[in-house]
């Protein structure tokens, strides 16, 4: 029995398919079958389907009611393998991979098209360059060889498999949608923003706040325009560089309170207002378009809809269907636990293996019970905080957990020197590129409102680094955050499989960074919660081996998403 088959869509809804041998080469003659979905459905014994792109194949299978347990996404694998070779940013399409294989001119990747919020069409799938099936098989066999030549072949194959599993999860999330009550959302907008006036313009409450801002400055100021606000402060004798909340809060001026309040409401109106509701919610579901691995670290993004930036107040509109529940799970202190596992620091692994608050356990060992100092120290080690008490805290961390600090220190040095830096499984940070962002003391982008990771890479390739130190701060965090993203992919894969094998009606409906939501009948909620916890433990063992570190989740069973926080 062949465990792995390659499949491609053929004209007229048909399929080309062939079993593969251990080296990734055809083990029989290529078959042509008239119906793609039936070709896959009739072969439940196949362990993994190999195809060009999940976005090309899987939505069509889902339309026909066909679920696939495992797949191998050739174009996603090409992206990972190029990165591992230090060739991040080169075209990753199957056509480009085949051209490189034969030393021919490499076609550019087609641009990712903007998602149409009113359709179910996939964002992943721009019009691809046609690749003959035999060429696709040749690319796959070459990728099989390249995996074996990586630094840690087993880990790299696991990363590729988990990324492909993430593609399946994303397609299913896109189809399922997050339960969303449009009537509750409208009521929230009316409550927060006030009624809308005929002819457009700000709703009532925002208009009132805008008037208060103008009155405080003594002239007409448009609070939604940063340049206008900065100019108004300048005329008042106050120099500000931006209108970020943290900077405004340090200013003593009567306009500040109303200005901050306006900005909060403006963000809600533009990001999740009446227009957003009309565009993105249909039939009681919010359908974002998830893009797995959309950032350098492997974190996901969405192409429209702002699914990773839902404000807490708007979460009041996320309500389970009658008789159903939302099981909301957050990974507890994920990055410090991942650091323990990848650094193999005995002390930190021991702390990460205990039940309860990790920062409290660290404080008991190294900070005389001062939890806040311990938290600052742990996060400072990960993010590279070097100001204020950062050096003192880092020194205490180094004394107690030397291997953990050495691990991120080495990642920082490698980044500063322009070397390749990898996650535990082999995801690779681009060499000699940096982020043109406003880094704060902890090495994180300063934020004003929704988190920047939702639509932008945390470390945008293609931009010149301000300095090597900035890149070192990023790569220090990259090895931890990227390894955490790799672990979460395995959590999703394990959870998806366990829910299916248990025959539950439960559906994965939401995922962001360290949080997952499952929508299920009320009677399944307890079993779903247990499945999430088991998936976290299993993913830890698969990703990092048998270590003392544990990866628990805080799980809430609620009817409304806002009640989980």
N, C-alpha and C positions, 0 to 999 in steps of 0.2 A: 504494500500500500504506500502511495506517495503522499507525504504529509503536506507538501507545498505545491500549489498550482499557480501558474500565471494566467491572468485573464485580461482581455482588452475588449472594449466596446467595438462592435463592427457596425457597418451601415445597416439601416433598417431595423435597429433594435436587437441585432444579433450579437454574438460573442465569439472571440477567438480564445482558445484556452489550451493549456498543455501542462502535464505534470513536470516537475523539476527534480533533478538529481541532487546529491549532497553538495555538489560544487555550483549549484545554481544554474545548471544548463538543462535544456530540454531532455526529458527521459523518454519521449515518445513523439509521434507525429502530432503536429498542431491540428486541433479540431475546430471546425466551424459549426456553431449551433445557432438556431434561428432566434432564440430568446435569451437575452443576458440573464434576466432574473431566474428563469427556470434552469439555466445551466449551473448557476450557483446553488439554487435551492435543492437541486437533485443530487448534490454532492456534499452531504453533511459530514462526511468523513474527512474532508480536507481540513487540515489543521491551520493553515494560513494561506490567504489569497494574496498574491503579488500583483500589483497593478501600478499604472503610471501615477495616478493621483486619486486619492480618496474622494476628492470633490467631484471628480469625473464620474466615478462609478457608484459610490455608496448612496447618494440621494436617490438614484434610479432604483437601486435595490430596495431602499426603504419605501419608496412609492409602491413597490410591488409586494410589500410585507415581508421582505427577506432581510433577516438580521445576520450579520457576519461576526463571528467571535474574534477572529484575529486577521490582521492584514499586514502587508509590507508596502509602504508608500515610497515608490522609487524616487520621486522628486523631492520628497522630504528628506530621504536618506542622502540624496546628493548634496543638499544644503549642509547637513551635519558633517559629511565626509569632506566637503570643501573647506569648511571651517576648521576641521581637525588638521588639515594640511596647510593651514595658514593662508587659505585662498578665499577668505570670507568676502562675499560681495560679487563673486563671479556668477554668471548665469547658472541656475540650478535646474532648468527644465531637462526633460529626457532628451530633447533634441540637442541641447547644448552639451549634455554629457556624452552623447553619441558622437558629436562633432569633435569633442576633445579626444575621445578614444581613437579617432582616426586622423587626428592632426589637421582637421579642416577648420575653416572659419567658424567661429562659435556665434550662433544667433543670440541676440539679447532676449532676456525673458520678457514676455508680454506684460504690460502693466496690470496690477491688480485693479480691477474696476470697482468703482464705488457701488455699494450695495443699494438696491432699490428697496426702501423700507416697506413698500406695499406688496412685495413678492416674497416667495419662498426660495428664490434663486440663490445659489451659493456665491459668496464673496470670493472664495478661493480660486474660482475657475474663470480666468480670462480665456480668450480664445487661444488654445495652444497651437504650436507648430505640430503638424501631423508627424507622428513617428511610427514607422512600420513595426509590426509586432516582432519581427525577427530582430530589428534594431533595439527594441525595448528589452528583449531577452538578453541581448549582448550587453547592454548597460547593466542589467541586474547581475549577470555573471561577473562583470568587472567590479561592481560594488561588493560582491561577496568576497572577491580577492582583496580589495582595499580594506575591508573590515579586518581581515586576518593580518594585515600589515600595520595596523594602528598600535599605539603604545600598550593598550590593554584591550585586546580583541573582544574578550567576553563582556567587559563593561560597555564597550562601544556598540556591540550588537544589542545589548540590553537597552541602551539609550535609544537606538533606532527603533527597536520594537515598541518601547514605551511611547515614543513620539507618534508612531503609527497608530497605536491604541488611542492616543489623545485625539487623533484625527477622526476616529470612529465616534468617540464621545462627543466631540464638537458637532459633528453632523447630527447626532441624535438630540443634543441640546437645542440646536437650531430648530429642529422639527418640533420638539415637545413644547418649547416656550415656557416662560415663567408665568404662573397664574397671576393675573393682574385685573383688579377691579377698576374699570374706567370711571364708574360713578363715584367711587371713593376718591380717586385721583382728582377729579374735577372739584369735588367738595373741598379737598385740601388746598387746591389752588385758589379757590374763592376765599377760603379762610386766611391763607397766608398773604395773598397778593391784593385781595379786594376785587371788586367787580371791574370788568373791562368797559372802557368808554367806546362809544361808536366812533368809527374813523381811525381806530388804532391808537398808538401811543401807550405810555405806561398805564397799567391798571392803577386803581385808586390809591392803595397803600404806597406803592412805589412813587407815584406822583407826589404824594404828601412828603415822603422822605427827600425826594429831589428838591422840593421847595425849601425844606428845612436846611439842606446843604447850601443852597443858593443864599438863603437869608443869613446863614452863619458867615459866609464870605462877603456878603454885601454886594454881590453881583450874580448874574446868571451863570451857573456852572452846571455842566452836564456830567453827572457822577459816573456815567458808564464809559466816559472817555478819559483814560489815564492821563493823557497829555494835558487835558483841560484842568484836571484836578491838581496835577503837579504845578502847573502855571499859577493856579489860584493860591496854592500854598506859598509859592515863591513871592507872589505879590503881597502876601501877608507876612513876609519875612521869615518863612520857614522853608528850609531846603529838604526835600525828600527825593529819593532816587526812584521810587516806585510807589504804587498804590497797594502793595501787598499788605495783608492784614497785620502781620507782625511789625511792619514798619509804621503803619498808621497808629497802632496802639501805643507807640512810644511818643506820639506827638500830642502836645497840649494845645488843643484848638476846639472850639465849640462845634465844628463841623464833623469831627471824627466819628462820634457815636452814630449820627444819622448816615454818614457815608458808609460805615461798615455794615449797618443794617441794610442799606440800599444794595450794596454789593452782594450780600447773601441772597436777597430776593431776586436780584437781577440774574444771578447764576441759576437759581431754580427756574426762573421763567424761560431763560434761553436754553438750558440743558434738559429740563423736564417739564416744560410748560404745556400749554394747550396744543401747540403745533406738534410737539414731540408725541403727545398722547395720540393725536390723530394719525401720525406717521407710523408709529411703532407698535401700537397695541391693537390687536384685532381678535375677535372671537374669544375674548377673555384671556389672551396670552400676549406677553411681550416676547417678540422674536428678534433678539440681537443676532449678529453674525459673528461667531467666535473665530478667532484666528490663533490656533495653537502655535506656541513658539514665536510669537510676533515681536518679541524683544530679544536682545542679545543674550540675556540670562535665561531664556526659555519661558519666561512668563507669557501668559496669553494676553491678547488685546481683542477688542471688537472693532469691526469696521462699521461704525455708526451705532447709534442708540445709547451709547454711554453706559453699557451694562455694568462696567466695573467701577462706576462712580455714582451709584444710586444713593442720594442723601438719606440719612436716617428718617427724616420726616416723610419723605416720599415712599419709604418702605412700608408705610401704613397702608398703601394701596396693594401690596403684595399679600394676597389672602388665598388660602387654600380653598379648593372646591368643597361644597357641603359634604360632610362625612369624611373628609380627607384632612391630612396634616402636612405641614412643612417640617421636615427634620433638618435643622440647620446645624452644621458642624464646623467648628473652628479648630485648626491645629494649634495646640498650646505651645507657645514659645518655640516656634518651629526652628528658627535659624540657630539659636544657641544649641539646640539638640542636634541639629545637623552638623554644626561645628564640632561637637563632641565626637560624633561618629566618624567624620572624615579625618580629623586630626589624630584620632586614637589616643587622646589625652586621658590617662587613667582616672585622674581626679574628676575631670569634667564628665567623662562617661558615667562615672559612679553617680554624680549629681543628676545627670540626665536620665539615669535609670530608676530614680526614686519617684514615688507618687507625690503629687503636690506641686507647689510653686517652685520652679527652678531657681528664680532669682533669690527667693528666701533661703534655699539651700546653699547657694553660692555665698550669700551674705553671712550665713552662720559659719562658713569655713574661712572666709578671707576678709570680711568687712565688719566684724564684731556685731553682726545682726542688723546692720544698716542695709535694708533691702534696696532702697533707692540708689545708694552708692554702688551696690552690686550690679543693679540693672544698668546704670550708666557705664560701669566698667565693662560689662559683657558686650553691650552694644557698641561701646567705644572701640573695643578691640576689633569688632567686626567691621565697623564703618570708618575707623581711623581717626577718632577724635583726638586731637593733640593740643587743645587749648583749655584754659580754665583748670579744672581738676582732672582733665583727661590723662595727663602724664602720670599723675600720682595714682589714679585708678588703674591705669594700664600696668604700672609697676607692680601693684598688688596682684593683678591678674597673672602677670608673668611669674611671680614667685609661686603662686598656688597652682596655676595651670599652664606650665611652660610650653608644652607641646602644642596646645591650642593656639597660644599667641604666636609661637614660632611659625605655625602653619599659615596664618593669615599674613604675618610679616613677610614670609617668603613669596606669597602671592603678590604682595605689594611691590617687593623688589623686582620680581619678574615683570610686573606691569611697567614700572618706571624704566626698566631696561629695554622695553619693547619686545620682550619674549612672549611666546604663546602661553596662555594661562587657561587651564582646563578645570571643569567641574570633576567631581569624583567619577562620574560615568564617562566623561570625555567631551562634553560640550565645550567649545573653545571660544574664548574671547578674541576678537580681532586684534591683530598686532598693530602697534604704533598708531592707534587712533584714539580720540578722546571725545568727551562730551563738552559741548559749549554751553554749559548750564551754570546756574548760580549755585555753587556748592556751599552748604552751610558748614558749621564747625564739625559736624559728625560725618561729613562727606556725602550728605544726601541733598538732592535738589530742594531749595527752599520752596514751599508751596503756599498757595493762597486759594484754599477751596479744594476742589476735586483733585485727587492725587494724579500727578503727571504720568504715572505708569500706565494709565488706562488707554491713552492714545499714542504715546510716544515711547520709543525704547528708552530704558533707563540710561543707556550709554550709547549715543547715536553714532553708528559707524559712518564714516565719510566726512566727519568734521575734524579739523585739526585740534589737537589737545592744547589747552592753555599752557600746560607744562606737564612734565613727566610725573610730578607728584600727584596731580589730579588723576592721572590714569592709574597710578599706584593705589590711590584710595578706592578707585572703582574696582580694580582687580582684587583687592583685599576682600571686598564685599562679594564680588562675582563668584568666587569659589564657594561661598556659603549660600548666597541667594540662588545661584544657578543649580547647585546640588539640591537645594530645597525644592526648586521647581521640578527637577528630575524625579525626586521622591514623590511629589504630588501627582505626577503623571502615573506612577505605579499605583498610587492610592486609587486614582480614578479607574484604572484598568481593573484592579482587584475588586473594587466595589461594583463596577458595572457587571463583571462576570458573576459575582456572588448573588446579586439581586436577580439576575437572569436564571441562574441555576436553581435558586430557591423557588422559582415560579411565581414571584411576587408581581403585583401590578405597579409597584413603585417605579418612579421614573426620576432619573437625574435631570434637574431642570435649571441648575445654576452652578457656576464655578468661578471663583476669583482668587488667585494667589494661594491663600491658605484656608479658604472657606468653600464648602460645598452644600448645596441644598437638594434634598430629595423630596418629591411630592408623592405621597402615598396614602392609601386608605388608613383611617385611624387605627384599625386593628393591626396594621403592619408596622406602625411607628417604632415600637420597642425593638422589633427584629431588625429594622433598618438601622437604628442607632447602634445596635451591636455589630451589624455588618460594617459600619463605618469604622468603628474602633478596631475591628479585626483587620480591615484593609490597611489601616495605619501601621499596625504591628507587622503585617506581612510585607508591606512595601519597605519598611525599615530593614527587615532581614534580607530581602531580595537585593535592595540597593547597596547596603553597607555591610552585609554579612552578619554573623552572630556577634553582636556587641552588647554591652550592658545598657546602652542608650535605648530609651523608649520614646514613642511618638504618639502621645495621647491626643484625643480630641475632646473639646467641650461641646456637648450635644444638647440641643434644645428641641423639644417637640411642641410646635406652636401652630396656631391657625393663621397668625399674621406675622410676617417677617420682622416687623419693627419690635415685636415682643421678645425676640431672641437676643436682643442686645441689652 
